[in-house]
């Protein structure tokens, strides 16, 4: 595998409400760039990203899954995040280590509550946003109505890059107003037929093209001057303007896709490869001392461990982002959080459970390693002489609580070990051993969040457990002063 430099890497979080089609889109993206030869489906439980037993049982994502796509000479690191609000911690983690949010919207249901929550998180973290209208081939699909709804909620910065010629089961063609071409597909999708825009669509396409040119020109004084003089920009100038607009969050492009039929996916990936900001285009992250850490490949080596999983036949897998420097196998690093040393024996690029061993990862890249002794989620690993410490991920407070105990009291210690491991995998699961209540209190983002943990403990670890209502502590206090004889 080619070694990608920092100026060839783009990190993207794939976001959206539950059921919007993120995992299906990931399959089409992997198929388009040749990582897989045949697309799996959620129904058949054979997708690259949903590979944990609990995800196959429930039929949708529970954990974020990382994959890469080599496309147009660039490396796109994509983190596919669960859509359910109960698993929002995965989306927050992904947005903190990526540079752009790609938000899927189901064209049949429009902007849902989960979509608005994700958008607010992107705004809070100042991340660029690209929208993709998915399932335009659905029975209830709408386009114009959803675009109007998006503008009402997200503002006038929403700018269509494409519009479909028809929606519903007959969806198979669209107009691209950036390239000013018509794209159409056969029944199986894939490679499109690219043609000139039909005469009856030219007026609408030119008006949307003008709006797009104006939105792109607003982000650069030179482009704005040229737009006023000529009312036209070249394709490269538009890309430059849109990229600057994405970084400034002054433009939210909208694409049209059918992830299930692989229509529009390749064109969207071209945009991701050509226009989306590179790692070095985004503001540099800040360490705990308040200092900016630029992603320099020749800088001091520092890794941020943002995710830990326990996978069958492998054991503990640690996912990291190279914050600075260049990582090679066999390097010794200091864990600045725990005061221990770690050796990175092998490094991998990952596509779900597919792991490809590589010889080098440069600043800004995302990778994985296995069998670290003491590293935990949220730890920083530095080379000798480097003193960076990162602590930029802030998780929401838990919203739901239950007392948890094993059916057999003799398994209490075993359950404690399992819960500690679960917290490492998802920090929004919080565990408290309450001496006052004499109960173990498990907190999470919702009932389904805790039910997922229960399923994993009982099915993966074969340990029967019981959820109970937490006890209410009885306390006495002095409420007012009194005197008596």
C-alpha positions as CSV (number, residue, x, y, z in Angstrom):
1,X,0.0,0.0,0.0
2,X,1.2,3.5,-0.9
3,X,2.5,5.7,1.9
4,X,0.2,8.8,1.9
5,X,1.6,12.2,2.9
6,X,-0.3,14.6,5.1
7,X,-1.3,16.7,2.0
8,X,-2.9,13.5,0.5
9,X,-5.1,12.6,3.5
10,X,-8.7,13.5,4.2
11,X,-10.6,12.4,7.3
12,X,-14.4,12.2,7.1
13,X,-17.1,11.3,9.6
14,X,-20.1,9.5,8.0
15,X,-23.2,10.7,10.0
16,X,-26.9,10.6,9.9
17,X,-30.1,9.4,11.7
18,X,-30.8,5.8,12.3
19,X,-31.8,4.0,9.0
20,X,-30.5,6.8,6.7
21,X,-28.3,4.3,4.9
22,X,-24.8,5.1,6.2
23,X,-23.5,1.5,6.3
24,X,-25.0,0.8,2.8
25,X,-23.2,3.9,1.5
26,X,-20.0,2.7,3.0
27,X,-20.4,-0.6,1.1
28,X,-20.8,1.3,-2.2
29,X,-17.8,3.5,-1.5
30,X,-15.6,0.5,-0.7
31,X,-16.9,-1.2,-3.9
32,X,-16.2,1.9,-6.1
33,X,-12.6,2.2,-4.9
34,X,-12.0,-1.6,-5.3
35,X,-11.5,-2.6,-1.7
36,X,-14.4,-5.1,-2.0
37,X,-15.5,-7.0,-5.1
38,X,-19.1,-7.5,-4.1
39,X,-21.4,-5.2,-2.0
40,X,-22.9,-6.7,1.1
41,X,-26.2,-5.7,2.7
42,X,-27.4,-5.0,6.2
43,X,-30.2,-7.5,5.8
44,X,-27.7,-10.3,4.9
45,X,-25.4,-9.3,7.8
46,X,-22.4,-9.3,5.5
47,X,-21.3,-5.6,5.4
48,X,-17.7,-4.5,6.1
49,X,-18.7,-2.0,8.8
50,X,-21.3,-3.9,10.8
51,X,-19.2,-7.0,11.9
52,X,-19.9,-7.3,15.6
53,X,-22.4,-10.0,16.6
54,X,-24.7,-7.5,18.4
55,X,-24.9,-5.4,15.1
56,X,-25.8,-8.5,13.1
57,X,-28.4,-9.3,15.7
58,X,-30.1,-5.9,15.7
59,X,-29.6,-5.1,12.0
60,X,-27.9,-1.7,12.4
61,X,-24.7,-0.1,13.7
62,X,-23.9,0.0,17.4
63,X,-20.2,1.0,17.2
64,X,-18.4,3.3,14.9
65,X,-16.4,1.5,12.2
66,X,-13.3,2.8,10.4
67,X,-12.5,2.3,6.7
68,X,-10.2,3.9,4.1
69,X,-10.7,4.4,0.4
70,X,-7.9,5.1,-2.0
71,X,-9.4,7.3,-4.6
72,X,-7.9,9.8,-7.1
73,X,-4.5,9.5,-5.5
74,X,-5.9,10.5,-2.1
75,X,-6.6,8.5,1.0
76,X,-10.0,9.0,2.5
77,X,-10.3,7.8,6.1
78,X,-14.0,7.5,6.9
79,X,-15.6,6.7,10.2
80,X,-19.1,5.2,9.8
81,X,-21.0,6.2,13.0
82,X,-24.2,4.7,14.5
83,X,-27.3,6.8,13.8
84,X,-29.3,6.1,17.1
85,X,-29.1,8.9,19.6
86,X,-28.2,6.3,22.3
87,X,-24.8,5.9,20.6
88,X,-24.0,9.5,20.2
89,X,-20.6,9.1,21.9
90,X,-19.3,7.4,18.8
91,X,-20.2,10.3,16.6
92,X,-18.7,12.8,19.0
93,X,-15.4,10.8,19.0
94,X,-15.4,10.6,15.2
95,X,-16.0,14.3,14.7
96,X,-13.1,15.1,17.1
97,X,-10.6,13.1,15.1
98,X,-11.9,13.9,11.6
99,X,-12.1,17.1,9.6
100,X,-15.4,17.0,7.7
101,X,-18.9,15.7,8.5
102,X,-20.8,13.9,5.7
103,X,-24.4,13.9,6.9
104,X,-26.9,11.5,5.2
105,X,-30.5,12.5,5.0
106,X,-33.2,10.0,4.0
107,X,-35.1,11.7,1.2
108,X,-38.3,9.9,2.3
109,X,-38.4,11.4,5.8
110,X,-36.4,14.6,5.5
111,X,-34.5,16.3,8.3
112,X,-35.1,14.2,11.5
113,X,-34.3,15.1,15.1
114,X,-31.1,13.0,15.0
115,X,-29.9,14.9,12.0
116,X,-30.4,18.2,13.8
117,X,-28.5,16.9,16.8
118,X,-25.6,15.8,14.7
119,X,-25.5,19.1,12.8
120,X,-25.4,21.0,16.2
121,X,-22.4,18.9,17.2
122,X,-20.6,19.7,13.9
123,X,-21.3,23.4,14.6
124,X,-20.1,23.2,18.1
125,X,-16.8,21.6,16.9
126,X,-16.6,24.0,13.9
127,X,-16.5,21.2,11.4
128,X,-17.4,21.5,7.7
129,X,-20.6,19.8,6.6
130,X,-21.6,18.1,3.4
131,X,-25.1,16.7,2.9
132,X,-26.1,13.7,0.9
133,X,-29.8,13.0,0.1
134,X,-30.1,9.2,0.1
135,X,-32.8,6.8,-0.9
136,X,-34.1,9.1,-3.7
137,X,-35.3,5.8,-5.2
138,X,-37.7,5.3,-2.2
139,X,-41.5,5.2,-2.6
140,X,-42.0,8.3,-0.5
141,X,-38.9,10.2,-1.7
142,X,-39.1,14.0,-2.1
143,X,-36.4,16.4,-3.3
144,X,-37.7,20.0,-3.5
145,X,-39.6,19.7,-0.2
146,X,-36.6,18.3,1.6
147,X,-34.3,21.1,0.2
148,X,-36.7,23.7,1.5
149,X,-36.9,22.0,4.9
150,X,-33.1,22.0,5.0
151,X,-32.9,25.7,4.2
152,X,-35.5,26.5,6.9
153,X,-33.5,24.6,9.5
154,X,-29.8,25.0,8.4
155,X,-30.1,28.4,6.6
156,X,-29.3,29.7,3.2
157,X,-25.9,28.2,3.2
158,X,-27.4,24.9,1.9
159,X,-26.5,24.9,-1.8
160,X,-27.4,22.0,-4.1
161,X,-24.6,20.5,-6.2
162,X,-27.1,18.2,-8.0
163,X,-30.8,17.7,-8.5
164,X,-32.6,14.6,-9.6
165,X,-34.7,14.5,-12.8
166,X,-37.2,12.2,-11.0
167,X,-37.5,10.6,-7.6
168,X,-39.1,7.4,-6.5
169,X,-38.5,3.9,-7.9
170,X,-37.8,5.5,-11.3
171,X,-34.8,7.5,-10.0
172,X,-31.9,7.0,-12.4
173,X,-30.7,10.4,-13.5
174,X,-29.6,13.8,-12.2
175,X,-28.1,17.1,-13.2
176,X,-24.8,18.1,-11.8
177,X,-24.7,21.9,-11.6
178,X,-21.0,22.1,-10.7
179,X,-19.8,20.2,-13.8
180,X,-23.0,21.1,-15.8
181,X,-23.5,17.6,-17.0
182,X,-26.3,15.0,-16.9
183,X,-25.6,11.7,-15.1
184,X,-27.7,8.6,-15.7
185,X,-27.4,5.0,-14.7
186,X,-28.6,1.6,-15.7
187,X,-30.7,-0.7,-13.3
188,X,-27.5,-1.9,-11.5
189,X,-26.0,1.6,-11.0
190,X,-22.2,1.8,-11.0
191,X,-20.4,3.8,-13.7
192,X,-22.7,6.6,-15.0
193,X,-23.4,7.7,-18.5
194,X,-22.4,11.4,-18.7
195,X,-24.1,13.6,-21.3
196,X,-24.9,17.2,-22.0
197,X,-27.9,18.8,-20.1
198,X,-31.2,18.4,-22.0
199,X,-32.6,21.6,-23.4
200,X,-35.7,21.5,-21.2
201,X,-33.5,21.4,-18.0
202,X,-30.9,24.0,-19.1
203,X,-32.6,27.1,-17.6
204,X,-33.0,25.5,-14.2
205,X,-29.5,24.1,-14.3
206,X,-28.0,27.5,-15.2
207,X,-29.8,29.2,-12.4
208,X,-28.6,26.7,-9.8
209,X,-25.1,26.9,-11.3
210,X,-25.2,30.7,-10.9
211,X,-26.2,30.3,-7.3
212,X,-23.3,27.8,-6.7
213,X,-20.8,30.1,-8.4
214,X,-21.9,33.0,-6.3
215,X,-21.6,30.9,-3.1
216,X,-18.1,29.8,-4.1
217,X,-16.9,33.3,-5.0
218,X,-18.0,34.7,-1.6
219,X,-15.1,32.9,0.1
220,X,-12.3,34.6,-1.8
221,X,-11.8,38.2,-2.7
222,X,-10.0,37.4,-6.0
223,X,-12.8,35.0,-7.0
224,X,-15.4,37.6,-6.0
225,X,-13.8,40.2,-8.2
226,X,-13.7,37.8,-11.2
227,X,-17.3,36.9,-10.6
228,X,-18.4,40.5,-10.7
229,X,-16.4,41.1,-13.9
230,X,-17.2,37.9,-15.8
231,X,-20.1,36.2,-13.9
232,X,-18.2,33.0,-14.4
233,X,-15.6,30.9,-12.7
234,X,-13.6,27.9,-14.0
235,X,-14.1,24.5,-12.5
236,X,-10.8,24.7,-10.5
237,X,-11.7,28.2,-9.2
238,X,-15.1,26.9,-8.0
239,X,-13.4,24.0,-6.2
240,X,-11.1,26.4,-4.5
241,X,-13.9,28.6,-3.5
242,X,-16.1,25.7,-2.2
243,X,-13.1,24.3,-0.2
244,X,-12.6,27.7,1.5
245,X,-16.3,27.9,2.1
246,X,-16.3,24.4,3.7
247,X,-13.5,25.4,6.1
248,X,-15.3,28.6,7.0
249,X,-18.7,26.8,7.3
250,X,-20.2,29.3,4.8
251,X,-21.4,26.7,2.4
252,X,-23.1,23.3,2.9
253,X,-23.1,21.4,-0.4
254,X,-25.9,18.9,-1.1
255,X,-25.4,15.7,-3.2
256,X,-27.9,13.1,-4.5
257,X,-27.3,9.4,-4.1
258,X,-28.9,6.0,-4.0
259,X,-26.5,4.0,-1.8
260,X,-28.4,0.8,-2.3
261,X,-28.2,1.0,-6.1
262,X,-24.8,2.6,-6.2
263,X,-26.0,5.7,-8.1
264,X,-24.2,9.0,-7.5
265,X,-21.7,7.5,-5.1
266,X,-18.7,7.7,-7.5
267,X,-19.4,11.4,-8.3
268,X,-19.7,12.2,-4.6
269,X,-16.4,10.5,-3.9
270,X,-14.8,12.6,-6.7
271,X,-16.0,15.7,-4.8
272,X,-14.6,14.3,-1.5
273,X,-11.2,13.6,-3.2
274,X,-11.0,16.9,-5.1
275,X,-12.7,19.5,-3.0
276,X,-13.0,18.4,0.7
277,X,-10.3,20.1,2.9
278,X,-7.1,18.2,3.6
279,X,-5.9,17.6,7.1
280,X,-3.5,20.6,6.8
281,X,-6.3,22.9,5.6
282,X,-8.1,22.7,8.9
283,X,-7.3,24.6,12.1
284,X,-4.6,22.7,14.1
285,X,-5.8,20.9,17.2
286,X,-4.8,22.3,20.6
287,X,-3.1,20.2,23.3
288,X,-4.0,20.4,27.0
289,X,-1.5,23.3,27.5
290,X,-3.4,25.4,24.9
291,X,-0.7,25.1,22.2
292,X,-1.5,24.4,18.6
293,X,0.0,21.1,17.3
294,X,0.4,21.3,13.5
295,X,0.2,17.9,11.7
296,X,3.9,17.9,10.5
297,X,5.3,14.6,9.3
298,X,8.8,15.7,10.3
299,X,7.6,16.9,13.8
300,X,7.9,15.0,17.1
301,X,5.9,11.8,17.1
302,X,2.6,11.9,19.0
303,X,-0.4,9.5,18.9
304,X,-3.9,10.1,20.3
305,X,-5.8,6.8,21.2
306,X,-9.4,7.5,20.4
307,X,-11.0,4.1,20.3
308,X,-10.5,0.6,21.8
309,X,-12.4,-2.6,20.9
310,X,-12.1,-6.3,21.7
311,X,-12.4,-8.3,18.5
312,X,-12.8,-12.1,18.0
313,X,-9.5,-14.0,17.4
314,X,-7.5,-10.8,17.8
315,X,-8.1,-9.4,21.3
316,X,-7.8,-5.7,22.1
317,X,-7.4,-3.4,19.1
318,X,-6.4,0.3,19.7
319,X,-7.3,2.9,17.1
320,X,-5.2,6.1,17.0
321,X,-4.7,9.3,15.0
322,X,-1.1,10.4,14.3
323,X,-1.2,14.0,15.6
324,X,2.4,14.8,14.7
325,X,5.4,13.0,13.2
326,X,5.7,9.8,11.3
327,X,4.9,6.4,12.8
328,X,6.8,3.2,11.9
329,X,6.6,-0.3,13.5
330,X,8.9,-1.1,16.4
331,X,8.9,2.4,17.9
332,X,8.9,2.8,21.7
333,X,6.5,5.5,23.1
334,X,5.7,7.0,26.5
335,X,2.1,6.9,27.7
336,X,2.0,10.4,29.2
337,X,-1.4,9.7,31.0
338,X,-0.4,6.5,32.7
339,X,3.4,6.9,33.1
340,X,4.1,3.6,31.2
341,X,5.9,2.7,28.1
342,X,4.4,1.0,25.0
343,X,6.0,-0.6,21.9
344,X,4.1,-0.3,18.7
345,X,4.9,-3.6,17.1
346,X,2.7,-3.5,14.0
347,X,0.6,-0.8,12.5
348,X,-2.5,-1.3,10.3
349,X,-4.9,0.5,8.0
350,X,-8.4,-0.8,8.6
351,X,-11.6,-1.5,6.7
352,X,-13.9,-2.7,9.4
353,X,-12.5,-6.0,10.5
354,X,-10.1,-6.1,7.5
355,X,-6.7,-5.0,8.6
356,X,-3.8,-4.2,6.2
357,X,-0.3,-4.0,7.7
358,X,1.6,-1.0,6.6
359,X,5.2,0.3,7.1
360,X,4.5,4.0,7.8
361,X,1.7,6.4,8.8
362,X,2.2,10.2,8.5
363,X,0.8,13.0,10.5
364,X,-3.0,13.3,10.2
365,X,-3.5,9.6,9.3
366,X,-5.6,7.2,11.2
367,X,-4.5,3.6,12.0
368,X,-4.7,0.8,14.5
369,X,-2.4,-1.5,16.5
370,X,-2.9,-4.5,18.7
371,X,-1.8,-5.9,22.1
372,X,-0.8,-2.7,23.8
373,X,-0.1,-3.3,27.5
374,X,-1.5,-0.3,29.2
375,X,-2.9,2.2,26.7
376,X,-6.6,3.2,27.1
377,X,-9.0,5.3,25.2
378,X,-8.1,9.0,25.5
379,X,-4.4,8.4,26.2
380,X,-1.6,10.2,24.4
381,X,1.5,8.3,23.4
382,X,4.6,10.5,22.7
383,X,8.1,9.8,21.5
384,X,11.0,10.7,23.8
385,X,11.4,14.5,24.2
386,X,7.8,15.2,23.1
387,X,5.4,16.5,25.8
388,X,2.1,16.8,23.9
389,X,-1.0,15.8,25.9
390,X,-4.5,15.7,24.2
391,X,-7.8,15.8,26.0
392,X,-10.3,17.3,23.6
393,X,-13.2,14.8,23.5
394,X,-16.0,15.8,25.8
395,X,-18.9,13.3,26.2
396,X,-22.5,14.2,27.1
397,X,-23.7,13.4,30.6
398,X,-25.6,10.1,31.0
399,X,-29.4,10.3,30.8
400,X,-30.5,6.8,32.0
401,X,-29.5,4.6,35.0
402,X,-30.1,1.0,36.1
403,X,-28.6,-1.1,38.9
404,X,-26.8,-4.1,37.5
405,X,-25.9,-7.4,39.1
406,X,-25.0,-11.0,38.0
407,X,-27.6,-13.7,38.5
408,X,-24.9,-15.7,40.4
409,X,-23.3,-13.4,43.1
410,X,-20.1,-15.4,42.7
411,X,-19.7,-13.7,39.3
412,X,-19.5,-10.2,40.7
413,X,-15.8,-9.8,40.2
414,X,-16.0,-11.1,36.6
415,X,-18.8,-8.6,35.9
416,X,-16.7,-5.8,37.2
417,X,-13.9,-6.6,34.8
418,X,-16.4,-6.8,31.9
419,X,-17.9,-3.5,32.7
420,X,-14.5,-1.8,32.9
421,X,-13.7,-3.2,29.4
422,X,-17.1,-2.0,28.1
423,X,-16.4,1.5,29.4
424,X,-13.1,1.5,27.4
425,X,-15.0,0.6,24.2
426,X,-17.7,3.2,24.8
427,X,-16.9,5.9,27.4
428,X,-20.6,7.0,27.5
429,X,-21.2,3.8,29.5
430,X,-20.4,4.8,33.1
431,X,-20.1,2.5,36.0
432,X,-20.3,3.4,39.7
433,X,-19.9,1.0,42.7
434,X,-22.2,2.7,45.2
435,X,-21.3,1.9,48.7
436,X,-24.3,3.9,50.0
437,X,-26.8,2.0,47.9
438,X,-24.8,-1.3,48.0
439,X,-25.5,-1.6,44.2
440,X,-23.5,-1.3,41.0
441,X,-25.0,1.6,39.0
442,X,-24.7,1.6,35.2
443,X,-25.4,4.9,33.4
444,X,-25.9,5.5,29.7
445,X,-27.6,7.5,27.0
446,X,-30.9,5.6,27.0
447,X,-32.7,2.3,27.6
448,X,-31.5,0.8,24.3
449,X,-27.9,1.8,25.1
450,X,-28.0,-0.2,28.3
451,X,-29.9,-3.1,26.7
452,X,-27.2,-3.4,24.1
453,X,-24.6,-3.8,26.9
454,X,-26.8,-6.4,28.5
455,X,-27.0,-8.4,25.2
456,X,-23.3,-8.3,24.8
457,X,-22.5,-9.5,28.4
458,X,-25.0,-12.3,28.1
459,X,-24.2,-13.5,24.6
460,X,-20.5,-12.7,24.2
461,X,-19.3,-13.2,27.7
462,X,-21.9,-15.8,28.7
463,X,-22.7,-14.1,31.9
464,X,-26.4,-13.8,32.9
465,X,-27.2,-10.4,34.5
466,X,-30.2,-8.6,35.9
467,X,-31.2,-4.9,35.6
468,X,-33.0,-3.4,38.6
469,X,-34.2,0.0,39.7
470,X,-31.6,1.9,41.7
471,X,-32.4,2.2,45.4
472,X,-33.3,5.7,46.7
473,X,-30.9,6.8,49.5
474,X,-32.7,7.6,52.7
475,X,-31.2,10.6,54.4
476,X,-32.1,12.9,57.4
477,X,-31.2,16.5,57.7
478,X,-31.9,19.5,59.9
479,X,-34.4,21.7,58.2
480,X,-34.9,24.5,60.8
481,X,-33.8,25.6,64.2
482,X,-36.0,24.7,67.3
483,X,-35.8,25.1,71.1
484,X,-37.5,23.0,73.7
485,X,-37.4,22.5,77.5
